[in-house]
Amino acid sequence: GGCFINTSSGKPMGGVTGVLFIGVLGLLGICLGLGGLARTRKWSWSCLVVALFTVTILFGSQQDAGAGVKAGKFTLSPMVGMYVFDEDQSIDKDFLVGLGLGYNFTDNFGAELMLNYGQFVHHYMDRTVCRCVEEDLDGFFPHIDLLYHFRPEERFVPYLAIGGGASMLDFDNLDKETSAAVNGGGGLKFFFTDNIAFRADVRGIYLFDDSYNNLSATAGLVFQFPAGERKRRTVPEPPPKPISEPPEREKQGKQPTTVIPPPVSEEEKQPKSATTPPEKEKTPPPVTPVTPPPEKEEKKVEPPVDTGVSIDLKILFDFDKSYIKPIYHNNIKYVADILKKYPNIAIEIEGHTCSIGTERYNLGLSRRRAESVKRYLVEKFGVSPSRMTTKSYGESRPAYDNSTKEGREKNRRVIVVKLVR
């Protein structure tokens, strides 16, 4: 009990992750609930945001794996925080909720439409009664932003944001106020699952009409949704030719010796007559035994190693993962046994990916896959790192058709090339 299931990987999300899910959901519900109790007009909005938040958690946990910011993915960001007005506006700071819909054009660049809403209290002088009065107002703050992500392949992703929009204030007693606005700021995203990240955001907001300077500080979650797999027209290369295990010693023994019989005389070639008496047959001369010369002691030669021949390790990786599954540990042990048995060879470990994602990201992913195999050989079997090199090819060398799901799964692989030193 007490754990979630990440359906994309089939692994339980227990411990800290499960508690974080429940805690964030509970905190948002409490904040929205208190806001609704404090102002009954907020109650319907609070319930709507809680329902949306719950639905997005359930839907987001079922998407494809892909920790970090990914090109070609939509994002949904429910947010909660504070909005602070310029003191000249005479409006109290208060609770703010928002919902953002974005799209990542590349791993670094993305765009987002954010809709923020809040209810606030406005103080003004009512000249009819000659005293300061209060009124409620509804604030709407839509804006479209451009985001630049630093280190998009990591789980901790800082970003900068700049955009433009509007500030729309709907007073109870006064006329509506609408002003064009620009904003700038930044924040961070921390991916604690493959599809969900915690997000914190701070923006400075400038209103053109009256030169007001406002501030918003929000926090929430980011859910990533795939926009559909991009299919590229690629000509698959023929799969690498696997080779069998190194030839055994008994298969590398001495070549069979051809025995040449002694020459036969002409008389022996003639057929013997059946009527020839036995006493007239010639008696063969005595044969002097000849001692064969001693065989030269042959040197033990290591079996030859083919240079540049690939070994298909049959190590397949999950989408956007470099973690080696336990079912492939024996395959890596086989390579380690070869290296220990034949110290005159080195290996080159090649990492590959399917065609989903940008070329730049896939190069880094294939490098991490190759490095994970090398690290496993060093840590588990004590193989010297100097005997291994890694090379990343990304999506450039598909062994199977990337237009099919099965082909993409088989292209997420690592192979090894043996090299004579």
N, C-alpha and C positions, 0 to 999 in steps of 0.2 A: 504494500500500500504506500501511498504518498509519492507516487512517481507518475510522470506522463510518458506516453509513448510517442517517439518521433517516427512517424510512419515512413518518412523518406529513407531512413537508415535502418529501421526495425530495432533500434536500441532504446532502452528505457532512459527517460530523462528524470533521474531521481536526484535526491539530495538537494544541493544548493539550487539547481535549476528549477526543480519543482517548487521549492519554497519561494524562489524569486517570482515565478509565475503567479502563485497565489497571493504573494505580498503585494505585487504591483496591481493586480486586479482588485484586491481588497482595498488598497489605498485609494485608487481612483474612485471606487464605489463610495467610500466614506466621504471623500472630498465633494463629489457630486451630490451625494445625499444631504450633507450638511448645507450645501449651497441651496438645494431645493427646499429644505425646511426653513432656511432663513428667508427665502423669497419664493413664495409659492409659484410665481410665474416661471421660475427656473425649473420647476419639478419635471415638467414634460421633456424639456431639453436634456436634463440630467439622465432621465430614464433612457432616452434615445441614444445618448453617447455610451452609456453602460452596455446597452444591448449591442451596439455596433462594435464596441471593444471586445465583447465576448465572442461575437461571430468571427471577427478577424483573427482572434487567437486560435479558434478551432479550425478555421480555414487555412491560416498561415502555417500551422504545424504539419500540414499534409502536402506541402509543395516540395519541389526538387531540392536536393542538397546544393549548397553553395554559400558557405560562410564568406563574409566580406562583401563589398560593393561589387556588383556584377553588371556588365554592359548588357543592354537588351532586356532589363527587368523593370517592371512597374513597382512602385512603392506606395504603401498606405501608412500614414502616420497619425494616429490619434494622440493629441497633446493636451496638457493641462499646465497652467502656470499663472503668472501675474502680469497685469498691464499697468504701467505707471505713466501718468499724464504729466505734462508740463504744468508747473504750479500756476501759471497764468490762466490755465483753463478752469481752475477751481473744481476739478473732478477728482474724487477719491480713487486711489488705486484699488484694484479689486481682482477677483477671480476671473480667469480666462480659460476657455476651452477652444480647441482647434482641431481641424482635420486636414491633412495634406495628401495630395495625390501627385506622385512624381514619376519620372521615367529617367533611367540612366542611359544616356546616349553612348558613353564610353565608360570604362572603369573609373575615370576621374571626373568626367563632367556629367551633370544631371540637371534637370529642370523640375520645378515643383510648383503646384498651385496650392496655396494654403488659405483656408477659410477660418478666421478666428471670430469668436463671439464672446461678449461679456455683458453683464448688467452692472451699472455703476450709479453712484450718487453724485449729483451736481449741486453745488452751492451757488446761489446768486441772490442779488438784492431785489426784492419785490417792492417797487416804488409805490404800489397801491396801498400797502400796509406798512411801508417804511421799516422793513426788517429783512434779515437774511433768512431765506427759506431753502428747503431742499426738495429736489425732485429726482425721480429715477429716470434713467435713460438706457437705451439699448445701443451697444456699440458693435458695429460690424467692420472687420478689418481684412478684406481680401487682398492678397498680393501674389505675384508670380515671381519666382526667384531662380537664379542660376547658382548651382552648387559646384564647388570644386573640392574633390576628396583627395586627401593625402594618404599614401599607403593603402590603397583600396583593397589590396589582397590580404591585409591583416584583419584581425578581429577588432582591434582598436583603431578606429578611423576618424581622425580630425577632419574638419571641413570648414571652408569659408563660404559665405553666401552674400549675394547682392541682388536686389530686385526692386520692383515698383508695384504700387497698388493704390489703395484709397483708404481713407478713414471716414466712416459714415456713422454719425451720432444721431439717434432718434430720441429727442427729448419728449417728456410728457406734456410740458406746458409751452416750451419754446419751439421755434422752427428747427427743422432738420439742418444739420451741418454736414457738408461733404467736402473733403479736401483731398487733392492728389498727394501721394506720399511716396518717398523712396526709403529703402531700408538697407542696412548693411550689418554684418556681424559674422557669427560662426558658431560652431558647436562641435560635438563629438558623437560618434555612434560606436557602441560596443556590442558586438554580435555574440550573444551567449548561447544561441543555437544556430543551426544552419540558415534559418529563414527569418529570425527575429532578433532585433537589436534594441538595446536601450539607447535613448537619444536625449541629449540636453542641448538647448539652443538659446542664444542671447542675441537680440537685435536692437540696434539703435534706429529710431524712426523719425524722419523729418517731414513735417507737414508744410506744404508750400504756401497755403493761403495766409496763415498767420505766423509762419516761421516758428511753429512749436516743435519742441524736441521731446519725443516720447521714448519709452523703453518697454520691451517685452522680454520676459524670461520664462521659458517653458521647458517641460520635460515630458517624455512619453516613450512610445515604442515605434519601431519601424518594422513593417512586414514587407518582404520581397516576394513578388509573384512573377513567374516566368512569362514572357510575352510570346512564348512559342519557340520551339527549336528552329534555329536557322539552318536550312539545308543548303549546303554548298555543292556546286558541281565539281567534283574532284574525280580524277582518274586514279583508282586505287592501284597501288603497286602490288606486285605479287608478294604473298606472304614470305617472310624469311624462311629459308630451308633449315629445319631443325636437324641436328646431327645426333646420332646415338651416343651412348655412353662411351668413354674412352675404351679402346680395344683392350681386352683382357690379356694377361701375360701369356696364357696358353695359346692365344691366337697370334701372338707375336714371336713364337718360337722359331726354331731353325726350319728352313725350307726342306722339304723331303729330298733325299739324295737319290739320284738316278744311278742304278747299278748296271754297269756295262758287262755282259757275259764275255768269257774268253773266246778267241777265234776258234772256229770249228774247221778241222782238216777235211780234204776232199774225200778221203776214205770214209770218214764218219758221216759225210753227207750222203754217200751211196746207201741205198736200202739193203739191209741184210737179207740174204736168201734164207728161206725157211728150212732148206735142205742142208745148209752148211753145218757140219758137225761142230759140236761145242768145242772139241779139242783144238780145232783149227783157228778158232777165233783168237784174235790178238789180245794179249793181256796188256791193259793200260799201264804205262810206266808209273812208278811211284811218284806221288805228288809231294814235293817238299813244301811244308807249311811256310807261308810267308807272313812274317809279323808286320801288321799294318803300322805305318808311322803314327806316332802319337798325335792325336788331334790337338790343334792349337786352342788354347783357352780363349773363348770368345768373351769380349767385353759386354757387360750388361748395358744395353742401350735403352734409354727411355723411349716409350712409344712416340712416334711423331705427332706433332700437333698442327692442325690445319690453321693457318693464319687467316684471320678475318672471317671465320665461319660463325654464324649466329647460333645461339642456343635459345630456343623459345622456353623461357622459364614458366610460362603459363601463369604469370602473376597478373591478375586483372584487378583494377581499382574501381571503387565506386566513383560516381560523377563528382568531380571537383575535389577528390580526396587523394592523399598520398600515404594513407595508413595501410600497412601490410596486414592483410587478414591472416589469422592463425593457420588457415587451411593451406597457405602457401609457404609455411616455414620450412617444410621438408624439401621443397624445390630449391630454396636458397642454401640449405644444408648440402645438397648435392653439389652446388657450385663450390662451396667451401671445401668439400672433400677433394674435388679436382685440384684446387689450388694447393692444398696441403700435400697431395700425392705427387704433383708435378711442379716443382718450384721454378721451372724454367719458363713459365707462362705468366702473363698478366691479363687483365680483363678490362674491357671498356663497357660501362653500364649505360645503356641508352634508355631514356625516358620518352614516352609518347603520350599523346592525348587524342581525343576525338575532335570534331570540328566546331563544337559548341563553345562560344566565347571568343574574345578577341585573340589575335595572334600573339600579342605581347603577353597577355595573361597566361595563355596556354604554354608559352615558352617557360615561364616561371613555374607553372604547375608540373610540367614534365621534368624540370630540374629537381624539384622537390621529391618527385617519385624516384628518380635515379639515386638521389642522395639518401633517401630512406633505406634503399636496398644496400647501399655501400655502408651506411652506419650500422645496419643489422649485421653484416658480415664482420665488421670490426668488433662490435660489442659482444656478439654472441659466440663467435668462432675465432676471434683473435687474428683475423687476416690483416696483414700490414696494409695501411692505406696507400703506401707507395706502389702497390701492385694493382691498384684500381684507379681508373679515371671515370668520370661521369660526363655524359653529353646529353643535351636536351634538344629535341627536335620539335617539340610542340605538336602541332597538327600537320606538319609538312610531309610526313611519311606515313600515310595511312596504309595499313595492311589489309583492311577490309573496307567495305562500302559505307561511307559516312551518311548516306541517305536513308539507312535503315537503323532501327534501334539496336538490333543484334550486332550490326557492324560497328556502331559507335561504342558499344560495350566492349568489344574485342580490341578496339584500337586504344583503349585506356590501359596500356601495358608497359612492361619493362622487359627488354631483352639484353643479352650479354654477348659481347664479341670477344673471342679468345685471341690473344696476341702473343707471339713468341718474343721473348726478351733477348 
